[in-house]
Amino acid sequence: MKRITLSFLSAIILLALVLGACAPQATATPAADVPADGYPATDAGQAAVDSAEGYPAADASADATTVRVATDATFPPFETVDENTKELAGFDIDLMNAIAAKANLKIEWINTGFDALETGIGQCQYDAIISAMTITDARKNAMLFSDPYTKAGQILTVRIDEANIKTKDDLGGHKVGAQIGTTGAIEAGKIDGAELKTYDSYDLAFVDLMNGQIDGVIADNPTAIIFVQQYSDKLMTIGDVFTDEAYGIGVCKTMPELLDKINAGLAEVVKDGTMDQLNAKWLEVK
């Protein structure tokens, strides 16, 4: 998939809102006010990444190893683009920078589409990827995985005025959205009678949901919560998280030494309390 720039993505969102408002729908919800960059604003996600809280890439020593790390910065609170600094921000970004500081790595960040991450790491176009990537047996064919660093699960989001959909099993005969290549899309595809529509990023799926173009979105619960908090007058989650998933950092299969360094750095980040700080900053529901 080709990389979508933020300006182009913003144009798509604005067009989606206009078309959604014009489309003939009996029960369509009015279009939401979506930020210019396409991502919902959060207190943590929009804060500038600084040395006090952001865990930016540390000044690497002269012998530091340069590592090309790819991410898809359309997935708050794990990775996004700060609308003020235009820099990458989020739980995963801070975590990888903290690991790099421990492991004497110098990170070269690459922002690309999620569906390109697995293909790219499988071909070792990148040295590593971090992008709320669930560890699965299928993905292990394409990459090495670090030790798990956090857990999440899929949850269903619907419009707040939805009366007929109470659980994901009620989605038969309805349209459900998810980001292409994600476990959300995999789970949505398992629902009997549901019509799956995939998107390049979840912000586009939630815009379509608010406009009445689809009837539900299945996404990782931390990301769903971000959108529901931002558009609490239009969206709500229903039911419980229905999967149990562990996230890991993907590494090129020919680089086991890098995997060892990442795992050692991750262990140090957990041990010294940095992980607790990141959880409080990014993942605790405000």
C-alpha positions in Angstrom: 0.0 0.0 0.0 1.3 3.4 -0.8 1.9 5.8 2.0 -0.9 8.3 2.5 0.4 11.8 3.6 -1.4 13.7 6.3 -2.6 16.4 4.0 -4.0 13.9 1.6 -5.6 12.0 4.5 -7.2 15.2 5.7 -8.7 15.8 2.3 -10.1 12.3 2.2 -11.7 12.8 5.6 -13.3 16.2 4.6 -14.6 14.6 1.4 -16.0 11.7 3.4 -17.8 14.1 5.7 -19.3 16.0 2.9 -20.4 12.9 1.0 -21.7 11.3 4.2 -23.8 14.3 4.9 -25.2 14.3 1.3 -25.9 10.6 1.0 -29.6 9.6 1.4 -29.8 7.9 4.8 -32.9 7.5 6.9 -31.0 7.4 10.2 -27.6 8.9 9.5 -25.9 10.7 12.3 -24.6 14.2 11.6 -21.0 14.4 10.7 -18.6 14.9 13.5 -16.0 17.7 13.8 -12.8 15.9 12.9 -9.4 17.5 13.5 -7.5 18.6 10.4 -5.0 15.8 10.8 -7.7 13.1 11.0 -6.9 11.9 14.5 -8.9 12.6 17.6 -7.2 14.9 20.1 -6.2 13.5 23.4 -4.4 15.3 26.3 -1.5 12.8 26.1 -1.5 12.3 22.4 -1.3 16.0 21.6 1.4 16.9 24.1 4.7 17.7 22.7 7.3 15.0 23.1 9.9 16.4 25.4 12.8 15.1 27.5 10.7 15.2 30.7 7.9 12.9 29.6 8.3 11.9 26.0 11.3 9.6 26.2 12.7 10.9 22.9 15.5 9.1 21.2 18.5 9.6 23.4 21.8 11.0 22.3 23.4 7.8 21.1 27.0 7.0 21.7 29.4 6.9 18.9 29.2 3.1 18.7 25.4 3.0 18.8 23.7 0.7 16.3 21.4 2.5 13.9 18.1 0.7 13.6 15.4 1.4 11.0 12.1 1.1 12.9 8.7 1.3 11.0 5.3 2.2 12.4 1.9 3.3 11.1 1.2 6.6 13.0 -2.6 6.5 12.6 -3.4 4.4 15.7 -3.7 6.5 18.9 -2.8 6.2 21.7 0.0 3.9 20.5 1.3 5.9 17.5 0.2 9.1 15.9 1.6 12.4 14.6 1.5 15.3 17.1 -0.4 18.1 15.4 1.8 20.8 17.0 5.3 19.3 16.6 4.5 17.1 13.6 6.6 14.5 15.3 5.7 10.9 16.0 4.1 10.5 19.4 2.4 7.7 21.4 2.9 4.8 23.7 4.9 2.7 21.2 7.0 5.7 20.1 8.0 6.5 23.7 8.6 2.8 24.5 10.8 2.2 21.6 12.8 5.3 22.3 13.2 4.2 25.9 14.3 0.8 24.8 16.8 2.3 22.4 18.3 4.4 25.2 18.8 1.3 27.3 20.2 -0.8 24.4 22.5 1.8 22.8 20.4 1.9 19.6 19.9 4.9 17.4 16.5 4.9 15.8 15.7 6.0 12.3 11.9 6.2 12.2 9.8 5.3 9.2 6.1 6.1 9.0 4.2 3.8 6.6 0.8 2.1 6.2 -0.1 -0.8 8.5 -0.6 -3.3 5.8 2.9 -2.6 4.5 4.5 -3.3 7.8 4.3 -7.1 7.7 5.4 -7.3 4.1 8.2 -4.9 4.7 9.6 -6.6 7.8 9.3 -10.0 6.1 11.6 -8.7 3.3 13.8 -7.0 5.9 13.1 -3.6 4.4 13.0 -2.5 8.1 15.1 -3.8 11.0 12.1 -3.6 13.3 8.5 -2.6 13.5 6.4 -1.3 16.5 2.8 -0.5 15.8 0.4 -2.1 18.3 1.2 -5.4 16.5 -0.5 -8.4 17.9 1.7 -11.5 18.2 0.1 -14.2 16.1 1.4 -17.5 14.7 0.8 -16.3 11.2 2.9 -13.2 11.7 5.7 -15.3 13.2 6.2 -16.6 9.7 7.3 -13.1 8.6 9.2 -11.8 11.6 10.7 -12.5 15.0 8.8 -11.1 18.0 10.0 -9.5 21.1 8.7 -10.4 24.5 5.1 -9.1 24.9 5.0 -5.5 26.2 1.3 -4.9 26.7 -2.1 -6.5 26.1 -5.3 -5.4 24.4 -8.4 -6.9 22.9 -11.1 -6.2 20.3 -14.3 -4.3 21.1 -17.3 -3.1 19.1 -18.1 0.6 18.7 -21.5 1.8 17.4 -23.4 5.0 17.1 -24.9 6.2 20.3 -28.4 6.1 19.0 -28.1 2.4 17.8 -30.9 0.4 19.2 -30.6 -3.0 17.4 -27.0 -3.9 17.9 -26.2 -5.1 21.4 -23.3 -7.4 20.8 -21.0 -8.3 17.9 -23.2 -11.3 17.1 -26.0 -8.8 16.1 -23.9 -7.5 13.2 -25.3 -10.1 10.8 -26.8 -8.2 7.9 -24.9 -5.0 8.8 -21.8 -3.3 7.6 -18.8 -3.4 10.0 -15.5 -1.5 9.5 -11.9 -2.2 10.5 -8.4 -1.2 9.5 -6.9 -3.4 6.8 -4.5 -6.0 8.0 -5.4 -5.8 11.6 -6.7 -8.4 14.0 -9.8 -6.2 14.1 -10.4 -7.0 10.5 -9.8 -10.7 11.1 -12.3 -10.8 13.9 -14.9 -8.8 11.9 -14.5 -11.3 9.0 -15.6 -14.1 11.4 -19.0 -12.6 12.1 -21.7 -14.5 10.3 -23.7 -12.4 7.8 -21.7 -9.2 8.5 -20.3 -7.2 5.5 -16.7 -6.2 6.2 -15.4 -2.9 4.9 -11.7 -2.3 5.4 -9.9 1.1 5.7 -6.4 2.3 5.4 -6.7 3.8 9.0 -9.2 3.6 11.8 -10.0 7.4 11.7 -11.6 6.8 8.3 -13.7 3.9 9.7 -15.0 6.0 12.6 -15.9 8.9 10.3 -18.0 6.5 8.2 -19.6 5.1 11.3 -20.6 8.6 12.5 -21.9 9.3 9.0 -24.0 6.2 8.9 -22.1 4.6 6.1 -21.3 1.5 8.3 -23.0 0.2 11.4 -20.1 -0.7 13.7 -16.3 -0.6 14.0 -14.2 -3.4 15.5 -10.9 -2.1 16.9 -8.4 -2.6 19.7 -10.1 -1.3 22.9 -7.5 1.5 23.7 -8.0 3.0 20.3 -11.8 2.6 20.4 -11.8 4.4 23.8 -9.8 7.3 22.3 -12.4 7.9 19.6 -15.4 7.4 21.9 -14.0 9.9 24.4 -13.5 12.4 21.6 -17.0 11.9 20.1 -18.9 10.9 23.2 -22.1 12.4 21.9 -22.0 10.2 18.8 -20.2 7.0 19.6 -20.2 4.3 22.3 -18.6 0.9 22.8 -20.9 -2.0 23.6 -20.3 -5.4 25.2 -16.9 -6.5 26.6 -13.5 -7.0 25.0 -13.8 -10.3 23.2 -10.2 -11.2 22.4 -7.0 -11.4 24.5 -4.0 -10.1 22.5 -0.4 -9.4 23.3 1.6 -6.8 21.5 5.2 -7.3 20.5 8.0 -5.6 18.5 8.6 -7.3 15.2 12.2 -7.8 14.1 13.7 -8.9 10.8 14.2 -12.7 10.9 17.9 -12.4 10.0 18.6 -10.2 13.0 18.3 -12.3 16.2 21.1 -10.2 17.8 18.9 -7.1 17.5 16.0 -9.0 19.0 18.2 -9.9 22.0 19.1 -6.2 22.5 15.5 -5.1 22.2 14.4 -7.7 24.8 17.2 -6.7 27.2 16.2 -3.0 26.8 12.5 -3.9 27.3 13.3 -5.7 30.5 15.2 -2.7 31.8 12.3 -0.4 30.9 10.0 -2.6 32.9 12.4 -2.9 35.8 13.2 0.8 36.3 9.5 1.9 36.3 9.5 3.5 32.9 6.8 1.1 31.7 4.5 2.2 34.5 5.0 5.8 33.6 4.1 5.1 30.0 1.0 3.2 31.0 -0.1 6.1 33.2 0.6 8.6 30.4 -1.0 6.9 27.5 -3.2 4.0 28.5 -5.0 4.9 31.7 -8.6 6.1 30.9 -8.8 9.7 31.8 
